[in-house]
């Protein structure tokens, strides 16, 4: 109640100054004070009480002056209440508009998810048919070199479409929480070896080399082997695509704070600071120097896959044309055993 007494005393001084010198400026000062008080920390009933108490006090002390000024004081209170009601109405309208916008965004997100899921599944059927007829065409004995070349182009694009559909399905499963992990103990050196083997055709095409450094011959991780290979392969594929021909890509395997890490570094086009902030977002709007294939889901999926395995994926680049380093963090199986023994 002390704050109300202090407020009443302050209001009294403001209104008393108006009685002493009835100007619009002094009346406006009381109005502004009351409005700020009302809109910040005082409820409507408290503010009305403040005004009524102050008016009664002034009536007793200055009955003659108050006879002419009481209407002005009532006007102040009405204007303050009107200002509050206006703000309350505007806030209510904004809240309703915000709720409508949120509902609409949720509906659009649901529609997007349904579309992605449906499109990915629907694409698989014609792709399977195309691959089947491709294999039949390959069996023909009298195909010319041009025809074989055309078939190879068709197959490359079918494979690209298959990768896109897999990415769409993985992204959808991540968003809906339907992607499960088969966590088990695996040798990280062996996992990296399999990933390098998978990416070898792309490396050979660009005449690029991978150099692997490992701090130990035995690095056991708790992970889903298939998904870790998927993540490493995706990053190596990007490193190859975004690096010059005849370049080296470095992989380092090491322990850090009890976990195990795979660090992949290239000397390619690099990533600006602005683009690094949206790198792991689905469909990122990142400026590329060349027209590289892909829909922008690989890194987002890779990040999600690592988080599902209680790991992480980070990126560092000093900027454009300064290369990039992606670091995959994976739980160490021996760390889990140590914790269990303790």
C-alpha positions as CSV (number, residue, x, y, z in Angstrom):
1,X,0.0,0.0,0.0
2,X,3.0,2.3,0.5
3,X,3.5,2.7,-3.2
4,X,-0.2,3.8,-3.5
5,X,0.3,6.4,-0.8
6,X,3.4,7.7,-2.5
7,X,1.6,7.8,-5.8
8,X,-1.3,9.6,-4.2
9,X,1.1,12.2,-2.7
10,X,2.7,12.7,-6.1
11,X,-0.6,13.0,-7.8
12,X,-1.7,15.4,-5.1
13,X,1.3,17.6,-5.8
14,X,0.5,17.6,-9.6
15,X,-3.1,18.4,-9.2
16,X,-2.4,21.0,-6.5
17,X,0.0,22.7,-8.9
18,X,-2.8,22.9,-11.4
19,X,-5.1,24.5,-8.8
20,X,-2.4,27.1,-8.1
21,X,-1.8,27.7,-11.8
22,X,-4.5,26.2,-13.9
23,X,-2.8,25.7,-17.3
24,X,-3.1,23.0,-19.9
25,X,0.6,22.1,-19.4
26,X,0.2,21.3,-15.7
27,X,-3.0,19.3,-16.4
28,X,-1.4,17.4,-19.2
29,X,1.5,16.5,-16.8
30,X,-1.0,14.9,-14.5
31,X,-2.6,13.0,-17.3
32,X,0.8,11.7,-18.6
33,X,1.8,10.6,-15.2
34,X,-1.5,8.8,-14.6
35,X,-1.4,7.1,-18.0
36,X,2.2,5.8,-17.5
37,X,1.3,4.6,-14.0
38,X,-1.8,2.8,-15.2
39,X,-0.2,1.2,-18.2
40,X,2.8,-0.1,-16.3
41,X,2.2,-1.2,-12.7
42,X,-1.1,0.0,-11.3
43,X,-4.5,-1.7,-11.9
44,X,-7.6,0.3,-13.0
45,X,-9.3,0.1,-9.5
46,X,-6.1,1.4,-7.8
47,X,-5.8,4.3,-10.2
48,X,-9.4,5.3,-9.8
49,X,-8.9,5.1,-6.0
50,X,-5.8,7.4,-6.3
51,X,-7.8,10.0,-8.2
52,X,-10.9,9.8,-5.9
53,X,-8.8,10.0,-2.8
54,X,-6.8,12.9,-4.1
55,X,-9.9,14.7,-5.2
56,X,-11.5,14.3,-1.8
57,X,-8.4,15.6,-0.1
58,X,-8.3,18.6,-2.4
59,X,-12.0,19.3,-1.9
60,X,-11.4,19.5,1.9
61,X,-8.3,21.7,1.6
62,X,-9.3,23.8,-1.4
63,X,-13.1,23.7,-1.8
64,X,-13.5,26.9,-3.8
65,X,-10.7,26.1,-6.3
66,X,-12.0,22.5,-6.7
67,X,-15.5,23.7,-7.5
68,X,-14.2,24.9,-10.9
69,X,-11.5,22.3,-11.5
70,X,-13.2,19.0,-10.5
71,X,-14.6,18.5,-14.1
72,X,-11.1,18.9,-15.5
73,X,-9.8,16.2,-13.1
74,X,-12.6,13.8,-14.0
75,X,-11.7,14.4,-17.6
76,X,-8.1,13.4,-16.9
77,X,-9.3,10.1,-15.4
78,X,-11.6,9.4,-18.4
79,X,-8.8,10.1,-20.9
80,X,-6.4,7.8,-19.0
81,X,-9.1,5.0,-19.0
82,X,-9.7,5.6,-22.7
83,X,-6.0,5.3,-23.5
84,X,-5.8,2.1,-21.5
85,X,-8.9,0.6,-23.2
86,X,-7.5,1.5,-26.6
87,X,-4.2,-0.2,-25.9
88,X,-6.0,-3.2,-24.4
89,X,-8.1,-3.4,-27.6
90,X,-5.1,-3.1,-29.8
91,X,-3.2,-5.8,-27.8
92,X,-6.3,-8.1,-28.0
93,X,-6.5,-7.6,-31.8
94,X,-2.7,-8.2,-32.2
95,X,-3.1,-11.4,-30.1
96,X,-5.9,-12.6,-32.2
97,X,-4.0,-11.8,-35.4
98,X,-0.9,-13.6,-34.0
99,X,-3.0,-16.7,-33.1
100,X,-4.5,-16.7,-36.5
101,X,-1.0,-16.4,-38.1
102,X,0.4,-19.2,-35.9
103,X,-2.6,-21.4,-36.8
104,X,-2.1,-20.7,-40.5
105,X,1.7,-21.4,-40.3
106,X,0.9,-24.7,-38.5
107,X,-1.5,-25.6,-41.3
108,X,1.0,-24.7,-43.9
109,X,3.7,-26.7,-42.1
110,X,1.4,-29.7,-42.0
111,X,0.6,-29.3,-45.7
112,X,4.4,-29.0,-46.5
113,X,5.1,-32.2,-44.5
114,X,2.4,-34.1,-46.2
115,X,3.5,-32.9,-49.6
116,X,7.1,-33.8,-49.0
117,X,6.2,-37.3,-47.7
118,X,3.7,-37.9,-50.6
119,X,6.1,-36.6,-53.3
120,X,9.0,-38.7,-52.0
121,X,7.0,-41.9,-51.9
122,X,5.3,-41.2,-55.3
123,X,8.7,-40.6,-57.0
124,X,10.0,-43.9,-55.9
125,X,7.6,-45.9,-58.1
126,X,8.5,-44.3,-61.5
127,X,12.2,-44.3,-60.6
128,X,12.1,-48.0,-59.9
129,X,10.4,-48.5,-63.3
130,X,13.0,-46.4,-65.1
131,X,15.8,-48.3,-63.5
132,X,14.2,-51.6,-64.5
133,X,13.8,-50.6,-68.2
134,X,17.4,-49.1,-68.1
135,X,18.7,-52.5,-67.1
136,X,16.7,-54.1,-70.0
137,X,18.2,-51.6,-72.4
138,X,21.7,-52.3,-71.3
139,X,21.2,-56.0,-72.2
140,X,20.7,-55.1,-75.9
141,X,23.6,-56.1,-78.0
142,X,23.4,-53.6,-80.9
143,X,23.5,-50.3,-78.9
144,X,25.7,-47.7,-80.4
145,X,28.2,-45.7,-78.3
146,X,25.9,-42.7,-78.4
147,X,23.0,-44.8,-77.1
148,X,25.2,-46.1,-74.2
149,X,26.2,-42.5,-73.5
150,X,22.6,-41.4,-73.4
151,X,21.7,-44.3,-71.1
152,X,24.5,-43.4,-68.7
153,X,23.2,-39.8,-68.5
154,X,19.7,-41.2,-67.8
155,X,21.1,-43.4,-65.0
156,X,23.1,-40.6,-63.4
157,X,20.0,-38.4,-63.2
158,X,17.9,-41.3,-61.9
159,X,20.5,-41.8,-59.1
160,X,20.3,-38.1,-58.4
161,X,16.6,-38.2,-58.1
162,X,16.9,-41.3,-55.8
163,X,19.2,-39.4,-53.5
164,X,16.8,-36.4,-53.4
165,X,13.9,-38.7,-52.5
166,X,16.0,-40.4,-49.8
167,X,16.9,-36.9,-48.4
168,X,13.2,-35.8,-48.4
169,X,12.2,-38.9,-46.6
170,X,15.0,-38.6,-44.0
171,X,14.1,-35.0,-43.4
172,X,10.5,-35.9,-43.0
173,X,11.3,-38.7,-40.5
174,X,13.5,-36.3,-38.5
175,X,10.8,-33.7,-38.3
176,X,8.2,-36.2,-37.2
177,X,10.5,-38.1,-34.8
178,X,10.0,-41.3,-36.8
179,X,13.7,-41.9,-37.6
180,X,15.2,-44.6,-35.4
181,X,18.8,-45.4,-34.7
182,X,20.5,-48.8,-34.4
183,X,23.1,-47.8,-31.8
184,X,26.0,-50.2,-31.3
185,X,29.8,-50.3,-30.8
186,X,31.8,-49.8,-34.0
187,X,35.4,-49.0,-34.9
188,X,35.6,-45.4,-36.1
189,X,38.6,-46.1,-38.3
190,X,36.6,-48.8,-40.2
191,X,33.6,-46.5,-40.5
192,X,35.7,-43.7,-42.1
193,X,37.4,-46.3,-44.4
194,X,33.9,-47.4,-45.7
195,X,32.9,-43.8,-46.3
196,X,36.1,-43.0,-48.2
197,X,35.5,-46.1,-50.3
198,X,32.0,-45.0,-51.2
199,X,33.2,-41.5,-52.2
200,X,36.1,-42.8,-54.2
201,X,34.5,-42.6,-57.7
202,X,33.8,-38.9,-57.2
203,X,37.4,-38.3,-55.9
204,X,38.8,-40.2,-59.0
205,X,36.7,-38.1,-61.3
206,X,38.2,-34.9,-59.8
207,X,41.6,-36.4,-59.4
208,X,41.5,-35.6,-55.6
209,X,43.1,-37.4,-52.7
210,X,42.1,-38.1,-49.1
211,X,44.6,-38.2,-46.4
212,X,43.6,-39.7,-43.1
213,X,45.3,-39.1,-39.7
214,X,44.1,-41.2,-36.7
215,X,45.4,-40.9,-33.2
216,X,44.8,-44.6,-32.5
217,X,44.2,-47.8,-34.3
218,X,41.3,-48.5,-32.0
219,X,38.6,-45.9,-31.6
220,X,35.3,-47.4,-30.6
221,X,32.2,-45.3,-30.9
222,X,28.6,-45.8,-29.8
223,X,26.7,-45.1,-33.1
224,X,24.5,-46.2,-35.9
225,X,27.2,-47.3,-38.4
226,X,25.0,-46.8,-41.5
227,X,24.0,-43.3,-40.5
228,X,27.5,-42.2,-39.5
229,X,28.8,-43.4,-42.9
230,X,25.9,-41.4,-44.5
231,X,27.0,-38.2,-42.6
232,X,30.7,-38.7,-43.4
233,X,30.0,-39.5,-47.0
234,X,27.8,-36.4,-47.4
235,X,30.5,-34.1,-46.0
236,X,33.2,-35.7,-48.1
237,X,31.0,-35.4,-51.2
238,X,30.6,-31.6,-50.5
239,X,34.3,-31.3,-49.8
240,X,35.0,-32.8,-53.2
241,X,32.4,-30.8,-55.1
242,X,33.4,-27.5,-53.6
243,X,37.2,-28.0,-53.9
244,X,39.4,-27.6,-57.0
245,X,40.6,-30.6,-59.0
246,X,43.8,-32.2,-57.9
247,X,43.3,-31.1,-54.4
248,X,43.7,-32.9,-51.1
249,X,41.0,-33.4,-48.4
250,X,42.2,-34.1,-44.9
251,X,40.4,-36.4,-42.3
252,X,41.6,-36.4,-38.7
253,X,40.3,-38.8,-36.1
254,X,40.9,-37.7,-32.5
255,X,39.4,-37.7,-29.0
256,X,38.0,-34.5,-27.4
257,X,36.5,-34.2,-23.9
258,X,35.9,-37.9,-23.7
259,X,34.1,-38.1,-27.1
260,X,35.6,-39.0,-30.5
261,X,35.7,-36.7,-33.5
262,X,36.1,-36.9,-37.2
263,X,37.3,-33.6,-38.7
264,X,37.1,-33.1,-42.5
265,X,39.0,-30.2,-44.0
266,X,39.1,-29.0,-47.5
267,X,40.7,-26.0,-49.4
268,X,37.7,-25.2,-51.4
269,X,35.3,-22.2,-51.9
270,X,34.8,-21.8,-48.1
271,X,31.7,-20.4,-46.4
272,X,30.9,-16.8,-45.4
273,X,30.1,-16.0,-41.8
274,X,26.5,-15.2,-42.8
275,X,26.0,-18.5,-44.6
276,X,27.6,-20.5,-41.7
277,X,24.7,-19.3,-39.5
278,X,22.1,-21.0,-41.8
279,X,24.2,-23.9,-43.0
280,X,22.3,-26.6,-41.1
281,X,18.8,-25.3,-41.8
282,X,16.6,-27.2,-44.4
283,X,16.6,-25.6,-47.8
284,X,19.0,-22.8,-46.8
285,X,19.3,-19.8,-49.1
286,X,23.0,-19.9,-49.6
287,X,24.8,-18.1,-52.4
288,X,26.8,-20.5,-54.5
289,X,29.5,-19.5,-56.9
290,X,28.5,-22.4,-59.3
291,X,25.4,-24.3,-60.0
292,X,25.9,-27.4,-57.8
293,X,23.3,-30.2,-57.7
294,X,21.2,-30.7,-54.5
295,X,18.2,-29.4,-52.7
296,X,19.9,-28.2,-49.6
297,X,18.9,-31.0,-47.2
298,X,22.2,-32.9,-46.7
299,X,23.7,-30.9,-43.9
300,X,20.4,-30.4,-42.2
301,X,19.8,-34.2,-42.2
302,X,23.4,-34.9,-41.1
303,X,23.1,-32.5,-38.2
304,X,19.8,-34.2,-37.2
305,X,21.3,-37.7,-37.5
306,X,24.2,-36.8,-35.2
307,X,22.0,-35.2,-32.6
308,X,19.8,-38.4,-32.5
309,X,23.0,-40.3,-31.7
310,X,23.9,-37.8,-28.9
311,X,26.6,-36.4,-31.1
312,X,27.1,-33.2,-33.0
313,X,28.1,-31.7,-36.3
314,X,29.8,-28.3,-36.5
315,X,31.4,-26.2,-39.2
316,X,34.2,-23.6,-39.3
317,X,35.4,-21.5,-42.2
318,X,37.5,-18.3,-42.2
319,X,35.4,-17.1,-45.2
320,X,35.0,-17.3,-48.9
321,X,37.8,-19.1,-50.8
322,X,39.4,-20.1,-47.5
323,X,38.3,-23.7,-47.2
324,X,36.0,-25.4,-44.6
325,X,36.3,-27.8,-41.7
326,X,33.4,-29.9,-40.6
327,X,33.7,-31.7,-37.3
328,X,31.6,-34.7,-36.4
329,X,31.4,-35.5,-32.6
330,X,30.5,-39.1,-31.7
331,X,30.0,-40.6,-28.2
332,X,32.9,-42.7,-27.1
333,X,31.9,-46.3,-26.2
334,X,34.7,-46.6,-23.6
335,X,33.5,-43.5,-21.9
336,X,30.1,-45.1,-21.4
337,X,31.7,-48.2,-19.9
338,X,33.8,-46.1,-17.6
339,X,30.8,-44.2,-16.4
340,X,29.0,-47.5,-15.9
341,X,31.9,-49.0,-13.8
342,X,32.0,-45.9,-11.6
